[in-house]
């Protein structure tokens, strides 16, 4: 009797499994082992939140499904697995399952993702920019396809607070940067076109040494990045320009890894990607002013001390108007994808206006 009862229980269990879809039967109680990584350190907000928001929130929501799923994470930030020149290929090739992709250094493989770079001086509110970037990446086929061509799935936009000048010598007028070597990563160097300054490639991890050794005379960068990297020590003259916040990339998942996740887990990963992006926007806005204040305090005793001064409005306007037509040039440079690029610029600018932004230059109206 006992043997028969056992057989009945086993038979019932097998019947239940047989009635489930094959993937669901295999996934019951499954542990998903995922690596998440970045080329940059967790001191930077968009990296730190990968560990403090994205990882725990995905873990919690997956376990809350009640299907016995678990996520086992391996976290590798600060260039442990790859450096800044391999953020896209490392996710594409599965060096990491999920990673931060710095698309500003991937213009050749992700040309359409550069739309924010060619539309500067729009808004300092990074929350708005990230909201728009997430919307466009989900609704515009050309942008989605760009991630898919690189064997990745977009999860959530990342960006940075508004850009300013940090230099070894004072900048009182737009003309003062003429002839100077200014560090600017990848396509951000476009913002110096028309200024007669020389754009030097680099990143937050190289700026300090570049300025210290004379490779560059300063940098176009962000307060929340300059502060933790102490770049104000070698570039103490902070000229607030307000070039605008910028969509610089996003967290993405390897497509093969994505395809191996059950649909309900995929949805969680997508949802948390957008939540991570929202929290990042709020965090950047909070940290921006604090970063400038702390920079001034920490640099008060150095020689020369940190000096924070705004670029006069007329000089900022000169910078805006002296820039060539970056957006139109970019549309033409995209060749066969020019029509898609034009649609993206128009959609981006209209989405900003819909959210109450008044751009300093209407790039879409100059296409």
TIRO-269300 format. One record per residue (C-alpha): residue in three letters; x negated, y, z. Coordinates in steps of 0.05 Angstrom, whole numbers, padded with zeros to 5 digits, always signed. Example, Ala and Ser with C-alpha at 12.3 -4.5 7.8 and 13.67 -1.06 7.14 Angstrom:
residues 2
ALA-00246-00090+00156
SER-00273-00021+00143
***
This chain:
residues 367
UNK+00000+00000+00000
UNK-00055+00047+00019
UNK-00092+00030-00046
UNK-00028+00042-00087
UNK-00016+00109-00052
UNK-00087+00131-00068
UNK-00078+00111-00141
UNK-00013+00151-00144
UNK-00048+00213-00117
UNK-00106+00206-00165
UNK-00057+00194-00222
UNK-00017+00256-00203
UNK-00081+00298-00201
UNK-00103+00273-00269
UNK-00034+00288-00297
UNK-00037+00359-00270
UNK-00105+00370-00301
UNK-00081+00341-00367
UNK-00024+00390-00369
UNK-00072+00449-00361
UNK-00105+00481-00422
UNK-00176+00452-00429
UNK-00211+00518-00410
UNK-00167+00527-00349
UNK-00179+00455-00326
UNK-00254+00465-00331
UNK-00253+00533-00297
UNK-00217+00511-00234
UNK-00264+00528-00177
UNK-00318+00551-00225
UNK-00377+00594-00202
UNK-00398+00647-00253
UNK-00472+00661-00248
UNK-00485+00731-00276
UNK-00547+00774-00280
UNK-00538+00850-00278
UNK-00597+00895-00292
UNK-00623+00964-00310
UNK-00687+00995-00335
UNK-00679+01052-00284
UNK-00677+01051-00208
UNK-00617+01051-00162
UNK-00636+01122-00138
UNK-00600+01145-00202
UNK-00525+01147-00191
UNK-00505+01108-00253
UNK-00551+01052-00233
UNK-00537+01053-00158
UNK-00462+01047-00170
UNK-00474+00983-00211
UNK-00495+00951-00145
UNK-00449+00987-00096
UNK-00385+00991-00138
UNK-00386+00945-00198
UNK-00415+00882-00167
UNK-00374+00880-00102
UNK-00309+00901-00137
UNK-00315+00847-00190
UNK-00332+00796-00137
UNK-00272+00816-00094
UNK-00222+00817-00151
UNK-00245+00751-00180
UNK-00239+00715-00113
UNK-00170+00748-00103
UNK-00144+00711-00164
UNK-00137+00651-00118
UNK-00164+00601-00169
UNK-00227+00583-00132
UNK-00270+00627-00177
UNK-00334+00656-00149
UNK-00386+00703-00179
UNK-00458+00692-00160
UNK-00500+00753-00178
UNK-00573+00764-00192
UNK-00588+00838-00190
UNK-00650+00865-00223
UNK-00656+00941-00227
UNK-00714+00989-00236
UNK-00744+00955-00296
UNK-00753+00887-00265
UNK-00730+00852-00328
UNK-00739+00905-00383
UNK-00760+00977-00394
UNK-00723+01038-00422
UNK-00739+01020-00494
UNK-00703+00953-00490
UNK-00637+00968-00456
UNK-00594+00947-00516
UNK-00635+00888-00540
UNK-00639+00859-00470
UNK-00563+00855-00464
UNK-00557+00834-00537
UNK-00606+00776-00529
UNK-00581+00754-00461
UNK-00642+00775-00421
UNK-00588+00801-00375
UNK-00514+00785-00377
UNK-00492+00855-00358
UNK-00536+00917-00364
UNK-00538+00991-00371
UNK-00549+01010-00444
UNK-00583+01078-00455
UNK-00555+01092-00524
UNK-00591+01159-00530
UNK-00653+01118-00545
UNK-00616+01072-00593
UNK-00596+01121-00648
UNK-00618+01072-00703
UNK-00574+01016-00678
UNK-00518+01058-00648
UNK-00514+01121-00692
UNK-00440+01135-00679
UNK-00450+01132-00604
UNK-00490+01197-00608
UNK-00428+01241-00617
UNK-00438+01275-00550
UNK-00509+01294-00565
UNK-00489+01332-00629
UNK-00434+01370-00594
UNK-00469+01406-00536
UNK-00443+01466-00497
UNK-00373+01438-00488
UNK-00362+01425-00414
UNK-00402+01415-00350
UNK-00348+01370-00322
UNK-00375+01300-00332
UNK-00311+01269-00305
UNK-00274+01295-00367
UNK-00330+01272-00414
UNK-00331+01201-00386
UNK-00255+01196-00389
UNK-00257+01216-00463
UNK-00315+01170-00478
UNK-00279+01110-00448
UNK-00216+01128-00488
UNK-00254+01134-00554
UNK-00293+01069-00544
UNK-00228+01032-00535
UNK-00186+01066-00590
UNK-00236+01080-00646
UNK-00253+01016-00686
UNK-00319+01045-00711
UNK-00345+01055-00640
UNK-00322+00986-00617
UNK-00354+00954-00677
UNK-00421+00986-00661
UNK-00424+00949-00594
UNK-00400+00885-00626
UNK-00453+00887-00681
UNK-00504+00886-00625
UNK-00472+00825-00592
UNK-00445+00867-00534
UNK-00378+00886-00505
UNK-00370+00957-00477
UNK-00346+00960-00405
UNK-00351+01032-00381
UNK-00382+01098-00401
UNK-00440+01128-00363
UNK-00463+01199-00366
UNK-00501+01254-00331
UNK-00487+01322-00301
UNK-00500+01385-00341
UNK-00569+01397-00371
UNK-00616+01453-00351
UNK-00689+01472-00362
UNK-00744+01453-00313
UNK-00810+01483-00332
UNK-00881+01499-00308
UNK-00873+01573-00325
UNK-00812+01619-00318
UNK-00760+01623-00373
UNK-00724+01689-00373
UNK-00700+01690-00445
UNK-00684+01639-00499
UNK-00745+01662-00538
UNK-00790+01642-00480
UNK-00788+01568-00499
UNK-00814+01581-00569
UNK-00880+01543-00579
UNK-00873+01504-00514
UNK-00873+01429-00511
UNK-00808+01408-00478
UNK-00794+01336-00459
UNK-00726+01312-00484
UNK-00707+01238-00492
UNK-00688+01213-00561
UNK-00634+01252-00595
UNK-00630+01304-00539
UNK-00690+01336-00575
UNK-00638+01361-00626
UNK-00619+01415-00576
UNK-00686+01448-00588
UNK-00675+01456-00662
UNK-00676+01529-00679
UNK-00715+01548-00616
UNK-00786+01536-00645
UNK-00801+01493-00584
UNK-00832+01424-00594
UNK-00791+01365-00571
UNK-00831+01311-00534
UNK-00799+01243-00525
UNK-00795+01215-00454
UNK-00749+01196-00397
UNK-00739+01209-00323
UNK-00790+01156-00308
UNK-00844+01191-00348
UNK-00831+01265-00340
UNK-00872+01277-00277
UNK-00936+01249-00307
UNK-00922+01281-00375
UNK-00916+01350-00344
UNK-00973+01339-00294
UNK-01021+01318-00349
UNK-01001+01372-00398
UNK-00965+01327-00448
UNK-00906+01374-00440
UNK-00892+01442-00409
UNK-00825+01424-00380
UNK-00762+01385-00393
UNK-00689+01391-00411
UNK-00657+01348-00358
UNK-00607+01338-00301
UNK-00611+01359-00229
UNK-00589+01291-00203
UNK-00647+01259-00240
UNK-00699+01312-00227
UNK-00689+01310-00151
UNK-00702+01236-00136
UNK-00761+01235-00184
UNK-00790+01298-00151
UNK-00803+01330-00219
UNK-00791+01398-00188
UNK-00860+01391-00157
UNK-00893+01399-00226
UNK-00837+01439-00259
UNK-00814+01488-00205
UNK-00779+01538-00250
UNK-00707+01516-00256
UNK-00667+01555-00308
UNK-00593+01537-00305
UNK-00568+01537-00376
UNK-00506+01493-00373
UNK-00517+01456-00438
UNK-00463+01409-00414
UNK-00453+01340-00385
UNK-00467+01283-00431
UNK-00443+01213-00447
UNK-00509+01175-00450
UNK-00489+01102-00454
UNK-00452+01051-00416
UNK-00452+00985-00380
UNK-00442+00928-00428
UNK-00438+00852-00425
UNK-00470+00802-00471
UNK-00417+00778-00521
UNK-00435+00705-00510
UNK-00428+00713-00435
UNK-00362+00749-00446
UNK-00335+00694-00489
UNK-00350+00644-00434
UNK-00306+00679-00383
UNK-00232+00663-00374
UNK-00185+00718-00399
UNK-00165+00739-00329
UNK-00238+00748-00309
UNK-00252+00786-00373
UNK-00195+00834-00354
UNK-00224+00844-00285
UNK-00293+00860-00313
UNK-00262+00910-00361
UNK-00219+00943-00308
UNK-00277+00949-00259
UNK-00320+00978-00315
UNK-00271+01035-00321
UNK-00266+01043-00245
UNK-00342+01046-00241
UNK-00342+01100-00294
UNK-00290+01141-00256
UNK-00328+01136-00191
UNK-00392+01156-00228
UNK-00359+01220-00253
UNK-00336+01239-00183
UNK-00404+01222-00154
UNK-00442+01263-00205
UNK-00399+01325-00193
UNK-00409+01318-00118
UNK-00484+01308-00123
UNK-00499+01361-00175
UNK-00494+01423-00130
UNK-00525+01386-00072
UNK-00584+01366-00116
UNK-00599+01438-00135
UNK-00594+01460-00062
UNK-00639+01405-00037
UNK-00689+01417-00092
UNK-00696+01490-00071
UNK-00703+01470+00002
UNK-00755+01415-00010
UNK-00794+01459-00058
UNK-00794+01522-00016
UNK-00863+01510+00014
UNK-00898+01486-00049
UNK-00941+01532-00093
UNK-00908+01559-00133
UNK-00842+01548-00097
UNK-00780+01523-00133
UNK-00742+01582-00164
UNK-00672+01572-00190
UNK-00646+01626-00237
UNK-00590+01627-00289
UNK-00605+01640-00362
UNK-00571+01707-00376
UNK-00504+01698-00413
UNK-00528+01734-00476
UNK-00590+01689-00478
UNK-00546+01627-00471
UNK-00502+01652-00527
UNK-00564+01662-00570
UNK-00583+01590-00558
UNK-00514+01566-00577
UNK-00510+01608-00640
UNK-00582+01594-00662
UNK-00571+01519-00662
UNK-00561+01491-00732
UNK-00495+01457-00746
UNK-00514+01394-00709
UNK-00447+01359-00717
UNK-00441+01371-00792
UNK-00514+01350-00803
UNK-00500+01287-00763
UNK-00438+01270-00803
UNK-00478+01276-00868
UNK-00536+01235-00839
UNK-00489+01177-00825
UNK-00480+01166-00900
UNK-00428+01113-00913
UNK-00405+01119-00841
UNK-00397+01194-00849
UNK-00321+01191-00851
UNK-00320+01152-00786
UNK-00370+01201-00755
UNK-00327+01260-00775
UNK-00265+01227-00745
UNK-00302+01215-00680
UNK-00324+01288-00674
UNK-00253+01312-00687
UNK-00223+01262-00638
UNK-00275+01280-00585
UNK-00265+01355-00589
UNK-00189+01349-00590
UNK-00190+01302-00530
UNK-00232+01352-00492
UNK-00184+01409-00508
UNK-00125+01365-00489
UNK-00157+01360-00420
UNK-00164+01436-00413
UNK-00235+01446-00440
UNK-00252+01509-00480
UNK-00317+01491-00517
UNK-00369+01546-00527
UNK-00375+01524-00599
UNK-00321+01489-00639
UNK-00363+01437-00674
UNK-00304+01402-00707
UNK-00283+01466-00741
UNK-00351+01472-00774
UNK-00351+01403-00808
***
